[in-house]
Amino acid sequence: MASHIASMPGSGIRRVTELAWSTPGAVVLSLGEPDMPTPRHVLDAAVDALDRDDTRYTPNGGIPALRAALARRLRTAHGVEVPPERVWVTAGGAQALHLALTLTLHAGDEVLVPDPGYSTFPMVTHVLQGVPVPYRLLPAHGFVPDPEAIEAQIGPRTRVLLLNSPSNPLGTVLDEAVVAGLVDLARRHDLWIVSDECYEAFTYDVPHVPAARFDTDGRVITLHTFSKTYAMTGMRVGALVVPDALVPRMAAVQESIVSCVNSPAQYAALAALEGPQDTVEEAARTYRHHRDLATELLDAAGIPWLPARGGIYLWADVRHLCGDDVEAWAARLVTDHGVALAPGSAFGPGGEGWVRISLAAGAEDLRVGLGRIPRGRRAPHHRGSDREPLC
């Protein structure tokens, strides 16, 4: 086995979730699996493709109608003008991330990844023999990136700045000034930006700001997915939007990884984009309701939380309950109390003492699961302290 694979760390999210799956009666609040059906017209489009035996290879970049529909959606929803040839259909957001870093990294190159941040960011970097360099997101700053602190970490091997808004696991949404400043930082240091915008359909009272809006010289690569927006997690359809300079090599790189995404799932994704959007609007209302419900339950338990302005997760502060080992505490929470929360340390050292709660679970699961968290002593409320509650 390759040494860099043998030494690759596993997922702390999976460990606690698999423990919950083997624990009778445990409530799973650790996974972002939508608790709602895939829209009927999306399923019908996949079935129709199977019925007409449309199961052959498609072009590497995806069926032309889907690429065009994605380009239209970016223009109408976010004001980003993208020709279809720059939109590449991928096997979910995970393959979009893998493809983006494949295109931009040499072995030994560094990727600036958010900490806390989505656990797959450093994992994929590791697989591609790059070096993940965490940039800390601090409670005192609302877990928003600090451009000056990031700039201080840029070295001669830094190649990529990875952004995520809305954030998994934090629920933060970067505003226009922050996004523009980070794109400018990348421009000044000649870095690629890989912008994970997979939760762009779910923001609450604030707009989603795409990084590509500020891209003047073709350095922003953007990830999208159908998984959470349309409850299509198992269909594995995402998209990667690349600058013009990368287009000539895209077909060969995609061919070497997956050739193409399966055609019935692509037709399902096309139906999702072109059909009624009421299920997306209903999902956004549901996640907002679940956010509000979860924060009420956490308030009653004396557990601080970070205001979630987007995405499908809530970030909660359990330092007063777990001490210095939230992963062990999360495991005991499953075995002793029957509820699984994703330990914050699974998202980087900066997540120690925090947990991620999935708002994609059903309302009753949230009530029951969060009600099982032991109360312990209440969180301290010291003004000026990094333990000051964020709610």
ChimeraX attribute file (.defattr): number of C-alpha atoms within 10 A of each C-alpha:
attribute: neighborCount
match mode: 1-to-1
recipient: residues
	/A:1	6
	/A:2	7
	/A:3	7
	/A:4	13
	/A:5	13
	/A:6	8
	/A:7	10
	/A:8	13
	/A:9	11
	/A:10	12
	/A:11	14
	/A:12	17
	/A:13	22
	/A:14	14
	/A:15	15
	/A:16	25
	/A:17	25
	/A:18	12
	/A:19	15
	/A:20	24
	/A:21	14
	/A:22	11
	/A:23	16
	/A:24	9
	/A:25	12
	/A:26	22
	/A:27	24
	/A:28	26
	/A:29	25
	/A:30	24
	/A:31	19
	/A:32	20
	/A:33	19
	/A:34	22
	/A:35	14
	/A:36	14
	/A:37	11
	/A:38	18
	/A:39	20
	/A:40	9
	/A:41	14
	/A:42	22
	/A:43	19
	/A:44	15
	/A:45	20
	/A:46	21
	/A:47	17
	/A:48	14
	/A:49	17
	/A:50	14
	/A:51	11
	/A:52	8
	/A:53	11
	/A:54	16
	/A:55	13
	/A:56	10
	/A:57	13
	/A:58	16
	/A:59	16
	/A:60	20
	/A:61	24
	/A:62	24
	/A:63	19
	/A:64	16
	/A:65	13
	/A:66	24
	/A:67	22
	/A:68	18
	/A:69	18
	/A:70	24
	/A:71	20
	/A:72	19
	/A:73	17
	/A:74	15
	/A:75	14
	/A:76	10
	/A:77	11
	/A:78	16
	/A:79	14
	/A:80	17
	/A:81	14
	/A:82	20
	/A:83	15
	/A:84	18
	/A:85	19
	/A:86	21
	/A:87	24
	/A:88	27
	/A:89	29
	/A:90	30
	/A:91	19
	/A:92	24
	/A:93	24
	/A:94	20
	/A:95	22
	/A:96	25
	/A:97	26
	/A:98	19
	/A:99	19
	/A:100	22
	/A:101	23
	/A:102	17
	/A:103	15
	/A:104	17
	/A:105	21
	/A:106	14
	/A:107	11
	/A:108	16
	/A:109	20
	/A:110	23
	/A:111	30
	/A:112	25
	/A:113	26
	/A:114	28
	/A:115	24
	/A:116	26
	/A:117	28
	/A:118	19
	/A:119	21
	/A:120	16
	/A:121	23
	/A:122	25
	/A:123	20
	/A:124	21
	/A:125	25
	/A:126	20
	/A:127	15
	/A:128	19
	/A:129	18
	/A:130	24
	/A:131	23
	/A:132	21
	/A:133	19
	/A:134	22
	/A:135	25
	/A:136	22
	/A:137	21
	/A:138	16
	/A:139	18
	/A:140	14
	/A:141	10
	/A:142	13
	/A:143	19
	/A:144	19
	/A:145	20
	/A:146	16
	/A:147	17
	/A:148	10
	/A:149	12
	/A:150	19
	/A:151	15
	/A:152	9
	/A:153	12
	/A:154	19
	/A:155	11
	/A:156	8
	/A:157	14
	/A:158	22
	/A:159	25
	/A:160	25
	/A:161	24
	/A:162	22
	/A:163	24
	/A:164	26
	/A:165	25
	/A:166	27
	/A:167	28
	/A:168	25
	/A:169	28
	/A:170	34
	/A:171	25
	/A:172	24
	/A:173	26
	/A:174	24
	/A:175	15
	/A:176	16
	/A:177	9
	/A:178	17
	/A:179	22
	/A:180	18
	/A:181	14
	/A:182	23
	/A:183	24
	/A:184	17
	/A:185	18
	/A:186	20
	/A:187	18
	/A:188	10
	/A:189	14
	/A:190	13
	/A:191	21
	/A:192	23
	/A:193	28
	/A:194	28
	/A:195	23
	/A:196	27
	/A:197	23
	/A:198	25
	/A:199	25
	/A:200	23
	/A:201	21
	/A:202	26
	/A:203	22
	/A:204	16
	/A:205	8
	/A:206	12
	/A:207	17
	/A:208	23
	/A:209	22
	/A:210	24
	/A:211	27
	/A:212	26
	/A:213	16
	/A:214	18
	/A:215	17
	/A:216	11
	/A:217	10
	/A:218	16
	/A:219	23
	/A:220	26
	/A:221	26
	/A:222	25
	/A:223	26
	/A:224	25
	/A:225	27
	/A:226	23
	/A:227	23
	/A:228	21
	/A:229	23
	/A:230	22
	/A:231	20
	/A:232	24
	/A:233	19
	/A:234	10
	/A:235	19
	/A:236	20
	/A:237	25
	/A:238	25
	/A:239	26
	/A:240	25
	/A:241	28
	/A:242	24
	/A:243	18
	/A:244	14
	/A:245	12
	/A:246	16
	/A:247	14
	/A:248	11
	/A:249	10
	/A:250	19
	/A:251	16
	/A:252	11
	/A:253	15
	/A:254	19
	/A:255	13
	/A:256	11
	/A:257	11
	/A:258	13
	/A:259	18
	/A:260	23
	/A:261	24
	/A:262	20
	/A:263	21
	/A:264	23
	/A:265	24
	/A:266	28
	/A:267	24
	/A:268	25
	/A:269	29
	/A:270	21
	/A:271	20
	/A:272	25
	/A:273	18
	/A:274	13
	/A:275	12
	/A:276	12
	/A:277	13
	/A:278	10
	/A:279	17
	/A:280	18
	/A:281	13
	/A:282	11
	/A:283	22
	/A:284	20
	/A:285	14
	/A:286	19
	/A:287	25
	/A:288	21
	/A:289	14
	/A:290	24
	/A:291	25
	/A:292	16
	/A:293	16
	/A:294	22
	/A:295	23
	/A:296	14
	/A:297	17
	/A:298	20
	/A:299	13
	/A:300	11
	/A:301	19
	/A:302	19
	/A:303	25
	/A:304	25
	/A:305	22
	/A:306	19
	/A:307	18
	/A:308	24
	/A:309	24
	/A:310	30
	/A:311	31
	/A:312	31
	/A:313	29
	/A:314	26
	/A:315	24
	/A:316	23
	/A:317	26
	/A:318	23
	/A:319	19
	/A:320	19
	/A:321	20
	/A:322	17
	/A:323	12
	/A:324	12
	/A:325	16
	/A:326	23
	/A:327	24
	/A:328	13
	/A:329	18
	/A:330	24
	/A:331	22
	/A:332	15
	/A:333	20
	/A:334	25
	/A:335	18
	/A:336	14
	/A:337	18
	/A:338	20
	/A:339	29
	/A:340	33
	/A:341	28
	/A:342	28
	/A:343	28
	/A:344	31
	/A:345	23
	/A:346	27
	/A:347	28
	/A:348	20
	/A:349	14
	/A:350	21
	/A:351	25
	/A:352	22
	/A:353	22
	/A:354	28
	/A:355	29
	/A:356	28
	/A:357	28
	/A:358	28
	/A:359	29
	/A:360	25
	/A:361	24
	/A:362	16
	/A:363	18
	/A:364	11
	/A:365	17
	/A:366	24
	/A:367	15
	/A:368	15
	/A:369	20
	/A:370	21
	/A:371	17
	/A:372	17
	/A:373	20
	/A:374	12
	/A:375	14
	/A:376	13
	/A:377	11
	/A:378	13
	/A:379	18
	/A:380	15
	/A:381	13
	/A:382	10
	/A:383	9
	/A:384	8
	/A:385	11
	/A:386	13
	/A:387	17
	/A:388	16
	/A:389	20
	/A:390	15
	/A:391	13
